[in-house]
Amino acid sequence: MQRKQDGFTLIELMIVIAIIAIIAAIAIPNLLAARLSANETAAIATLRNIISSQAQFQQGGRADQDADGTGEYGGFVELSGGGVDRMASVLVPPFLSGGFRVLTAAGEVTRSGYFFRIMLPGAAGAPVGEPQTGYVAATGVDADLA
C-alpha cells in the first residue's frame, strides 16, 4: 500500500528558487536604472526651478546692496524665504520651498541624491559659497558682479 505525500519535493523547490533568482537577476538592474533615471530627472527639474527662482529674484530687485537699481542674485536661504539681511523683507511667498533653507556645513542642499550649491561672485570674481545661515551683507559678495 502506497502512502500519499503532501508538499513539494526538494527538486521542485530548487527549480522554483532558480526561476525566482533568474527573474531577480533580470529585474534588479532595470530597477536600479529606473531609479537613477528618476533621480536625474528630479535633479534637472530642481536646477530649472533654481534658475527660474534666481531670475525672478534678480529681476525683482529683491536684494540690491549697492542701490544701483539692479538686483543681485540670492542664495538658497533667501530664495526659500528664510533670510532678510540683504533684503528689505522676507519673500512671501518664497520662490523655493522651505526645504532649501536647510544647508549642510558645506553650504549645500541635498535633493534626490544630488548636492546643490550656490556660489556668488566675491571680490575680483572669486566664488563665495553660501554659509549655513545664508548670504549676509558681510559675506564678501560683490554686489556689482552678483
C-alpha positions in Angstrom: 0.0 0.0 0.0 1.4 3.4 -1.1 1.0 6.5 1.0 0.1 9.9 -0.5 2.7 12.5 0.2 1.8 16.2 0.7 4.1 19.1 -0.2 6.8 19.7 -2.7 9.9 17.7 -3.3 13.3 19.2 -2.9 13.9 19.3 -6.7 10.6 21.2 -7.2 11.6 23.8 -4.6 15.1 24.2 -6.1 13.6 24.8 -9.6 11.2 27.4 -8.2 14.1 29.2 -6.4 16.2 29.1 -9.5 13.4 30.7 -11.6 13.0 33.4 -8.9 16.7 34.0 -9.0 16.8 34.4 -12.8 13.9 36.8 -12.7 15.5 38.9 -9.9 18.8 38.9 -11.9 17.0 40.5 -14.8 14.7 42.8 -12.8 17.1 44.4 -10.3 19.5 46.1 -12.8 16.4 47.5 -14.6 15.0 48.8 -11.2 18.3 50.5 -10.4 18.5 52.1 -13.8 14.9 53.3 -13.5 15.7 54.8 -10.0 18.8 56.5 -11.3 16.9 57.9 -14.3 14.2 59.2 -11.9 16.8 60.9 -9.7 18.4 62.5 -12.7 15.1 63.8 -13.9 14.3 65.2 -10.4 17.8 66.9 -10.3 17.2 68.5 -13.7 13.8 69.8 -12.5 15.4 71.2 -9.3 18.0 73.0 -11.4 15.3 74.5 -13.6 13.4 75.6 -10.5 16.5 77.2 -9.1 17.3 79.0 -12.4 13.7 80.4 -12.5 13.8 81.5 -8.9 17.2 83.2 -9.4 15.8 85.1 -12.4 12.7 86.2 -10.6 14.7 87.2 -7.5 17.3 89.2 -9.5 14.7 90.9 -11.9 12.5 91.9 -8.9 15.5 93.6 -7.3 14.8 91.8 -4.0 18.4 92.2 -2.9 20.1 95.5 -4.1 23.0 96.1 -1.7 24.6 98.8 -3.8 21.3 100.6 -4.6 22.0 100.8 -8.3 18.5 99.6 -9.3 19.8 96.3 -10.4 19.1 93.3 -8.2 21.7 90.8 -7.2 21.2 87.0 -7.2 20.3 85.2 -4.0 21.2 82.1 -2.1 19.0 79.2 -1.0 18.1 80.7 2.3 16.9 84.0 0.7 15.1 82.2 -2.2 13.3 80.0 0.3 12.1 82.9 2.4 14.5 82.4 5.3 16.9 85.3 5.1 16.4 89.0 5.2 19.9 90.5 5.8 20.4 91.6 2.1 16.7 92.2 1.5 14.1 94.7 2.8 11.7 91.8 3.9 11.3 88.1 3.7 10.0 86.7 0.5 6.2 86.0 0.7 5.6 83.7 -1.0 9.1 82.3 -1.3 10.5 81.2 -4.7 11.7 77.9 -3.4 10.3 75.5 -0.8 11.3 75.7 2.8 13.4 72.5 2.4 16.0 74.7 0.7 16.7 76.5 4.0 18.4 73.5 5.5 22.0 73.7 4.3 24.8 71.3 5.1 28.1 72.6 6.8 29.4 73.0 3.2 26.5 75.2 2.3 24.8 72.6 0.1 21.2 71.4 -0.3 20.6 67.7 -0.8 17.8 66.7 -3.2 17.2 63.2 -4.8 20.8 62.1 -4.0 22.4 65.2 -5.5 24.1 68.1 -3.8 23.3 71.6 -4.9 25.4 74.7 -4.1 25.0 78.4 -4.9 28.2 80.3 -5.4 28.0 84.1 -5.9 31.0 86.2 -7.1 33.0 87.9 -4.4 36.0 90.3 -4.7 37.6 90.0 -8.2 35.0 87.4 -9.2 36.3 84.7 -6.8 33.4 82.5 -5.8 31.8 82.8 -2.4 29.9 79.8 -1.1 26.7 80.2 0.8 27.2 79.8 4.6 24.6 77.7 6.6 22.9 80.9 7.7 22.7 82.3 4.2 24.3 85.2 2.5 24.6 88.3 4.6 26.0 91.7 3.7 29.3 90.8 5.4 29.9 87.5 3.4 32.0 89.3 0.8 29.6 89.0 -2.1 30.4 91.7 -4.7 27.1 93.5 -5.4 28.2 94.7 -8.8 29.1 91.1 -10.0 26.3 89.3 -8.3 
